[in-house]
Amino acid sequence: MIEWLAIPAVLAGAAFIPKRKPSEAEIIKQVFMNRRVGFASKDGVKIPKLIRKYDKPEYTTYLYSLPHGLPSEIFDALTPALKDALNKEVEYEFDGVLKLQVFREQLPKKWNYDNGLIREGTWEVPIGRNHKGVLYHNFEHYCHMLVGGVTRFGKTVFMKVVMHTLIQNNPDDVEFYILDLKAGLEFYKYKKKYPQVREVACDVYESAELLLKLTDELKQRELMFREKGYTNIVDTPIKKRTFIIVDEGAELSPDIVKDKEAKKYAQYCQAALSEIARISGGLGYRLIYATQYPTKEAVPMQVKMNIVARVSFICASSIASRVLLDDVGAEDLPAIPGRAIYLVEKKRTVQVPYIDDGMMEKGGSTDGASAIRKSVNDDRFVGSGEHQATKAEA
């Protein structure tokens, strides 16, 4: 026999009252509590305290004061949990107070390169688009760059964006020496198309020959600078800049190269690239070193230690992410071609612009040029070591 329980009418009605959806601030607080972000005290658990929030059209910023002794770096690991809980993109920065920015829209999964991204006469190139606009890198401020991530997710396309933009910005004052260790399949064709592409090496032997030439040029440049009393090319009337692009640097690793003779050449190549990374920046040389196998064998320590700017596409493991960024995070990127983390003074997630050979032949697509140009002018900042706020933030 079924026995019915007598439920008071008030309680029965309450059971059917829909629960209020928690606010973003309440969800963030719950994440802090669940992840124990704070300290236990006699008055309870001290967690970051919400000071205030303010809304922008694209995002909401929440300002928090942190309990004394709580390092802001823990939010590197906490950010993925906040993203999952809110189901939104989240970024943070710390400037006396913790600033959590919760964005209303997701990043685009793809956007095409456009002529409106060109900045004639500068050494600035578009890294990608994030929620605040287009992010630029200035090679006069950070002269070298390390690029990595698994194959087919955007490294080579990104380097073509860099090369094409620099040619458009400074057609008479830029030159490229490219080590295309994919048998020359990606960049050799540009040797005939662009006079700015001086030489393209396609294997370890050609790379050693090219690097010997470049290191000899470095010595001559050092002598000239010493005679003229120059210390840094940015303070001289010299306009020319020389870019050395290495596509798939792992092929220059003696630990990866199988042939005994080739190992000797690989050892020389790594030593030469280490020298370039250490001393060439002030002399007007810029190294862009890319690999799909970001291991300590594939990225020489002297190369890594002398490169501040990093661009990481999705990595196969947290170890690979640490090689590229000195931190985890790249292994958690979504499997979207062109999605990357750009690191200078902080990590920023961006969608890199897409360019194909047809766009490069035409100087970039003109579709939507006015819209992109407006975005660049109205909503931009440069990765120059000092964050330049967008107009919305100013």
Secondary structure, 3 states (H helix, E strand, C coil): CCCCCCCCHHHHHHHCCCCCCCCHHHHHHHHHHHCCCCEEECCEEECCEEEEEEECCCEEEEEEECCCCCCCCHHHHHHHHHHHHHCCCEEEEECCCEEEEEECCCCCCCCECEHHHCCCCCCEEEEEEECCEEEEEECCCCCCEEEECCCCCCHHHHHHHHHHHHHHHCCCCEEEEEEECCCCCCCCCHHHHCCCEEEEECCHHHHHHHHHHHHHHHHHHHHHHHHHCCCCHHHCCCCCEEEEEEECHHHHCCCCCCCHHHHHHHHHHHHHHHHHHHHCHHHCEEEEEEECCCCCCCCCHHHHHCCCEEEEECCCCHHHHHHHHCCCCHHHCCCCCCEEEEECCCEEEEECCECCHHHHHHCCECCCHHHHHHHHHHCEEEECCCCCCCCCCC
